[in-house]
Amino acid sequence: MPHPFTPVASVPLDPRRARVHEEGWQSWSPSGAYALGDKPYRPTNDNWATVCYRPGVTVPEGVFQGEGLLALDPGDGSPVRLWAAPEPTRAVPSIRLTVDGSHAEVTADGPVKEFTGTDIQATLAEWAAGLGVEAPRPAPTVWCSWYEYFTEVTEDDIHENLRAMDTLDLPIDVVQIDDGYQKALGDWLTLSGRFRSREAIADAIRARGRRAGIWTAPFLVDPASDLAAEHPDWLVEDLSGGFLHAGRNWGHDLCVLDTTHPEAAAWLADVFRTLRSEGFDYFKVDFLYAGALEGVRHTDADALTAYRDGIRLIREAIGPDAYLLGCGAPILPSVGLFDAMRVSPDTAPHRRPEAGDFSQPGQDPAEFTGAGRQWQHGVLWVNDPDCLMARPAVETRERWAAHVAATGGLMASSDRLLSLDQWGVQTTRRLLGGDER
């Protein structure tokens, strides 16, 4: 049952100069600073509300809302005010701000603490530093199959790009195979017809002096998968007794793995131990919002506890030396669990997102939220601004490359490397840490 919003503060401000920072729920939730006259980005349909925002939360018109964090620069020379969750990995209150003339009225549906600072980004970074998270280790450089091949990637595509990395002298540490190698979501160890052997492709990557990486969406299960058919009791139930629908990103409803079920947990750990034993030591885990959805689980663990325990299970299975990148993840509940974190919606070869929804793929939403979350970089984790795309077909590729470079975060290429022109090769080499010869 939702908690009521109660008053937190009333703050004088200059309506012409004040700015409000909203922190979104997860990687793809729009986050950043707005002028008081701006209309904050909101979901354009119910499905995106579940998949990309905080599920079950509707923000009234004319209200600013942050999930666990909301900052106000009053614009009148007085300090920035920040309201934050006292225990962000355990409970994430929604914090609202409305403007009444020359005052901001702040309310929250749970406990918050107040902090002050000089500007919004610095105040957020100071708050994050106070959490005492161990400084993240440097990120490797990466080539990822996604933005060129999407789910149609083949083993031959990986081999072609491996050869091209050597030919073009690109400083790529990790070759990451993205979505498309597996038979179905949940059937991670069963290959699609486009791949012959995971272990052999990992061996081929490592034989060329690079590290093997792989993508999974560990908490999502395709209803048509072998896993769903053989173990329906491993899936989170909704309140009506059916499956909890996590979204329609693959054109149909999806189910959620219940990692509080001991057999499901043991199975998931075995999947990651197997991938690790095959030579993969870089793991991108995606669509993690699903693990924190409310539903009927095997135990009475709350959703955030179930989520964090599920990520810890994965970390234990892959070991401390493997690199773990989160994506589509609830931001504050993920603190302390990852080496790197996607801090924005997906980029795309185009600038504008679908139907204007700033949680959807596009360079504009990726830049807006990536810049708004720059305070997290090097404090909570290494920020992942999403992949560089430098091929000629990419709209405004120069502007996108400049954004990726400015973040100083995880640097990943996602082009068919042989499609790059001279500018694309030089830019890829430069951003990944090489020279421009």
C-alpha positions in Angstrom: 0.0 0.0 0.0 1.5 3.4 -1.0 2.7 5.6 1.8 1.3 9.2 2.1 3.5 12.1 1.1 4.3 14.3 4.1 5.9 17.8 4.3 9.7 17.9 4.3 10.7 21.5 3.6 9.5 24.9 2.3 12.3 26.7 0.5 12.4 30.3 -0.9 13.6 30.5 -4.5 13.9 32.7 -7.6 11.4 31.2 -10.0 13.4 32.5 -13.0 16.7 31.0 -12.1 16.0 28.0 -9.9 16.7 24.4 -11.1 15.5 21.0 -9.9 17.4 17.8 -10.3 15.2 14.7 -10.6 17.0 11.3 -10.0 15.2 8.6 -11.9 14.6 5.0 -10.7 16.9 3.0 -13.0 19.4 3.3 -15.7 17.0 4.3 -18.4 14.8 6.6 -16.3 15.3 10.2 -17.4 17.5 12.1 -14.8 18.8 15.6 -14.8 18.1 19.2 -14.0 15.2 21.3 -15.1 14.2 24.9 -15.0 10.9 25.5 -13.1 9.1 26.2 -16.4 10.3 22.9 -18.0 8.1 19.9 -18.4 10.0 16.9 -16.9 10.2 13.8 -19.1 7.6 11.2 -18.3 6.5 7.8 -19.7 4.4 7.9 -22.9 2.7 4.6 -22.3 2.1 2.1 -19.6 4.6 -0.4 -20.8 7.5 2.1 -20.8 6.3 3.1 -17.3 7.0 -0.4 -16.1 10.1 -1.2 -18.1 11.9 2.2 -17.9 10.6 4.1 -15.0 9.6 3.3 -11.4 6.7 0.7 -11.7 3.5 1.7 -10.2 4.4 5.3 -9.7 2.5 8.1 -11.4 3.8 11.6 -11.0 1.0 14.3 -11.0 1.2 17.0 -13.6 3.3 20.0 -12.5 5.3 18.1 -10.0 9.0 17.3 -9.9 9.9 13.9 -8.5 13.1 12.1 -7.7 13.5 8.5 -6.6 15.6 8.6 -3.5 17.3 11.9 -4.5 16.0 15.3 -5.4 18.1 18.5 -5.5 17.1 22.1 -5.7 19.3 25.1 -6.7 17.1 28.0 -5.4 18.7 30.4 -7.9 18.9 33.2 -5.4 22.5 32.7 -4.2 21.5 30.4 -1.3 23.0 26.9 -1.1 21.8 23.9 -3.1 19.5 21.7 -1.1 19.5 17.9 -1.5 17.1 15.5 -0.1 18.2 11.9 0.0 17.2 8.4 1.2 19.0 7.7 4.5 19.6 4.0 3.5 19.4 4.0 -0.3 20.1 0.3 -0.7 17.2 -0.6 1.6 14.5 1.9 0.9 14.1 4.5 -1.8 11.4 7.1 -1.0 9.8 9.2 -3.8 10.5 12.9 -3.2 8.3 15.6 -4.7 8.7 19.3 -5.3 6.0 21.7 -6.2 6.3 25.4 -6.7 4.0 27.8 -4.9 4.9 31.3 -6.1 8.3 32.1 -4.8 8.6 28.9 -2.6 9.3 25.3 -3.3 7.3 22.8 -1.2 9.0 19.5 -0.7 7.3 16.3 0.4 8.3 12.6 0.5 6.6 9.3 1.1 9.4 8.1 3.4 12.2 9.3 5.6 14.8 11.6 3.9 17.9 13.5 5.1 18.8 17.0 3.9 22.3 18.1 2.6 23.5 21.4 1.2 26.2 22.3 -1.2 27.5 24.7 -3.9 26.0 23.3 -7.0 23.8 20.3 -7.9 26.4 18.0 -9.4 28.9 18.7 -6.6 26.3 18.2 -3.9 25.2 14.9 -5.3 28.8 13.8 -5.6 29.6 14.8 -2.0 26.5 12.8 -0.9 27.6 9.8 -2.9 31.2 10.0 -1.4 29.6 9.8 2.0 28.3 6.4 1.3 31.8 5.0 1.6 31.8 2.9 -1.5 35.2 1.5 -2.5 36.7 3.4 -5.4 36.0 1.5 -8.6 38.8 -0.2 -10.6 39.5 1.1 -14.1 37.3 -0.2 -16.8 38.6 -2.2 -19.7 38.0 -1.0 -23.3 35.3 -2.9 -25.1 33.9 -3.9 -28.5 30.2 -4.9 -28.3 28.2 -6.5 -31.0 24.8 -4.9 -30.2 24.5 -1.6 -32.1 25.6 -3.1 -35.5 24.1 -6.6 -35.4 21.4 -6.5 -32.6 19.8 -10.0 -32.1 21.0 -11.3 -35.5 24.7 -11.4 -34.5 26.5 -14.6 -35.7 29.7 -16.3 -34.6 31.2 -15.3 -38.0 30.5 -11.7 -37.2 32.6 -12.0 -34.1 35.5 -13.6 -36.0 35.3 -10.8 -38.7 35.6 -8.1 -36.1 38.3 -9.9 -34.2 40.4 -9.9 -37.3 39.5 -6.2 -38.0 40.7 -5.2 -34.5 44.2 -6.4 -35.4 44.1 -5.0 -38.9 43.1 -1.5 -37.7 45.3 -1.6 -34.6 42.5 -0.8 -32.2 43.2 -0.9 -28.4 40.3 -3.2 -27.4 40.6 -5.2 -24.2 37.2 -7.0 -24.2 35.1 -8.5 -27.0 31.6 -8.7 -25.7 29.0 -10.9 -27.4 25.6 -9.3 -26.9 22.0 -10.6 -27.2 21.5 -13.1 -29.9 23.8 -16.0 -29.1 21.3 -17.7 -26.8 18.2 -19.7 -27.8 15.8 -17.7 -25.6 15.8 -15.4 -22.5 16.4 -17.9 -19.7 18.0 -20.6 -21.9 21.4 -19.0 -21.6 23.4 -22.1 -22.1 21.5 -23.3 -25.2 22.8 -21.6 -28.3 20.8 -20.0 -31.1 21.4 -21.4 -34.6 23.8 -18.6 -35.3 26.5 -19.8 -32.9 28.4 -23.1 -32.9 30.3 -23.0 -29.5 30.5 -20.4 -26.8 33.7 -21.9 -25.4 35.4 -21.9 -28.8 34.6 -18.3 -29.5 35.9 -17.4 -26.1 39.1 -19.3 -26.8 39.4 -17.5 -30.2 39.0 -14.1 -28.5 41.6 -14.9 -25.8 44.0 -16.4 -28.4 44.2 -12.9 -29.9 45.2 -11.4 -26.6 41.8 -10.0 -25.7 39.2 -10.9 -23.0 35.9 -12.5 -23.7 32.7 -10.8 -22.5 29.1 -11.8 -22.7 25.6 -10.3 -22.2 22.7 -11.8 -20.2 19.4 -10.5 -18.8 19.5 -12.8 -15.7 16.1 -12.0 -14.2 14.0 -12.2 -17.4 12.5 -15.4 -18.7 10.8 -15.9 -22.1 7.4 -17.7 -21.5 8.3 -19.9 -24.5 11.7 -20.9 -23.1 12.6 -24.4 -21.9 13.2 -22.9 -18.4 9.6 -21.6 -18.2 8.2 -24.8 -19.4 10.2 -27.0 -17.1 10.2 -24.9 -13.9 7.2 -22.6 -13.7 7.6 -22.6 -10.0 10.8 -20.7 -10.4 9.0 -17.6 -11.7 7.7 -14.7 -9.7 3.9 -14.7 -9.5 1.7 -11.7 -9.6 -1.1 -11.1 -7.2 -3.7 -12.8 -9.4 -1.6 -16.0 -9.4 -0.2 -15.6 -13.0 3.2 -14.6 -14.2 4.5 -11.1 -13.5 4.8 -9.4 -16.9 8.0 -7.4 -16.9 7.6 -5.9 -20.4 7.3 -6.5 -24.1 10.8 -5.7 -25.4 10.8 -8.9 -27.4 7.3 -8.5 -28.8 5.6 -10.4 -26.1 5.2 -10.6 -22.3 8.1 -11.7 -20.2 8.4 -13.5 -16.9 10.7 -12.9 -14.0 13.0 -15.4 -12.3 12.4 -15.8 -8.6 16.0 -15.9 -7.2 14.5 -16.4 -3.7 13.6 -19.9 -4.8 16.6 -22.1 -3.7 16.6 -24.2 -6.9 16.3 -21.1 -9.2 19.1 -19.5 -7.3 21.3 -22.6 -7.6 20.5 -22.8 -11.4 21.4 -19.1 -12.0 24.7 -19.5 -10.1 25.5 -22.5 -12.2 24.8 -20.6 -15.4 27.3 -17.9 -14.4 29.9 -20.4 -13.1 29.6 -22.2 -16.5 30.2 -19.0 -18.5 33.1 -18.1 -16.3 34.6 -21.6 -16.7 34.3 -21.2 -20.5 36.6 -18.2 -20.4 34.3 -15.2 -20.1 35.4 -12.7 -17.5 33.4 -9.6 -18.5 29.7 -9.7 -17.8 27.1 -7.2 -18.9 23.9 -8.0 -17.0 20.9 -6.2 -18.4 17.2 -5.5 -17.8 17.9 -5.7 -14.1 14.8 -3.7 -13.1 13.0 -7.0 -13.4 14.7 -8.3 -10.3 13.3 -5.5 -8.2 9.7 -5.6 -9.3 7.1 -6.3 -6.7 5.5 -9.7 -6.8 4.8 -12.9 -5.0 8.1 -14.7 -4.4 9.1 -18.0 -2.8 10.1 -16.2 0.4 8.7 -13.0 1.9 11.9 -11.0 1.1 11.0 -7.5 -0.1 11.8 -6.7 -3.7 15.0 -4.7 -3.1 16.5 -7.4 -0.8 15.6 -10.0 -3.5 17.3 -7.9 -6.1 20.5 -7.3 -4.2 20.8 -10.9 -3.1 20.4 -11.9 -6.8 23.2 -9.6 -7.9 25.4 -10.9 -5.0 24.7 -14.5 -6.2 26.0 -13.5 -9.7 29.1 -11.8 -8.3 29.9 -14.9 -6.2 29.5 -17.2 -9.2 31.8 -15.1 -11.5 34.4 -14.3 -8.8 35.9 -11.0 -7.6 38.3 -10.7 -10.6 35.6 -10.7 -13.3 34.2 -7.3 -14.4 30.5 -6.7 -13.8 28.5 -4.1 -15.7 24.9 -3.4 -14.8 22.3 -2.0 -17.1 18.6 -1.2 -16.8 19.3 -1.4 -13.1 17.6 0.4 -10.2 20.3 3.0 -9.4 20.3 3.5 -5.6 19.6 -0.2 -4.8 22.6 -1.1 -6.9 25.2 0.9 -4.9 28.2 -1.2 -3.9 27.4 -4.1 -6.2 28.9 -3.2 -9.6 32.2 -2.3 -11.3 30.4 -0.2 -13.9 26.9 1.0 -14.5 24.9 2.2 -17.4 23.7 5.6 -16.4 21.4 6.5 -19.3 19.0 5.1 -21.8 20.4 3.4 -24.8 21.9 5.4 -27.5 21.0 4.9 -31.2 22.1 5.8 -34.7 19.5 8.6 -34.5 19.1 11.5 -32.2 15.4 11.6 -31.2 13.7 8.8 -29.2 10.6 6.9 -30.1 7.5 9.0 -29.6 9.5 11.6 -27.7 9.9 9.3 -24.6 13.3 10.1 -23.1 13.7 6.6 -21.7 13.9 5.2 -25.2 16.9 4.8 -27.5 18.3 7.9 -28.9 21.4 10.1 -28.6 19.4 13.0 -27.1 18.1 11.1 -24.1 21.4 9.3 -23.6 23.2 12.7 -23.5 20.6 14.3 -21.1 20.6 11.6 -18.5 24.3 10.7 -19.0 25.2 14.3 -18.2 22.8 14.4 -15.3 24.4 11.4 -13.7 28.0 12.4 -14.2 28.3 12.9 -10.4 28.2 9.1 -10.0 31.4 8.4 -12.1 34.4 7.3 -10.1 32.4 7.5 -6.9 29.7 4.8 -7.0 31.1 3.0 -10.1 32.6 3.7 -13.5 29.8 5.3 -15.6 28.9 3.7 -18.8 27.6 6.4 -21.2 26.8 3.6 -23.8 28.7 2.7 -26.8 30.5 4.8 -29.3 29.2 4.5 -32.8 31.5 6.1 -35.4 30.4 4.6 -38.7 29.3 7.1 -41.4 25.7 6.0 -41.2 25.3 7.3 -37.7 23.5 10.6 -37.4 25.6 13.4 -35.8 28.4 10.9 -35.0 30.8 13.7 -34.1 28.5 15.1 -31.4 27.9 11.6 -29.9 31.6 10.8 -29.8 32.2 14.1 -28.0 29.7 13.2 -25.4 31.2 9.8 -24.8 34.7 11.2 -24.6 33.6 13.9 -22.1 32.2 11.4 -19.6 35.6 9.8 -19.0 33.7 6.6 -18.4 33.6 3.1 -19.9 34.7 3.3 -23.5 33.1 0.8 -25.9 32.9 0.6 -29.6 29.8 -1.0 -31.3 30.4 -0.8 -35.1 31.1 -3.3 -37.7 34.7 -2.3 -37.7 35.3 -2.7 -41.4 32.5 -0.2 -42.1 34.5 2.6 -40.4 36.0 5.4 -42.5 39.2 7.2 -41.6 37.4 9.5 -39.1 35.7 6.5 -37.6 38.9 4.5 -37.1 40.8 7.5 -35.7 38.0 8.4 -33.3 37.6 4.8 -32.1 41.3 4.5 -31.6 41.5 7.8 -29.7 38.5 7.2 -27.4 39.6 3.7 -26.6 43.0 5.0 -25.5 45.2 4.6 -28.5 46.8 7.3 -30.7 45.6 8.5 -34.1 48.3 7.2 -36.3 
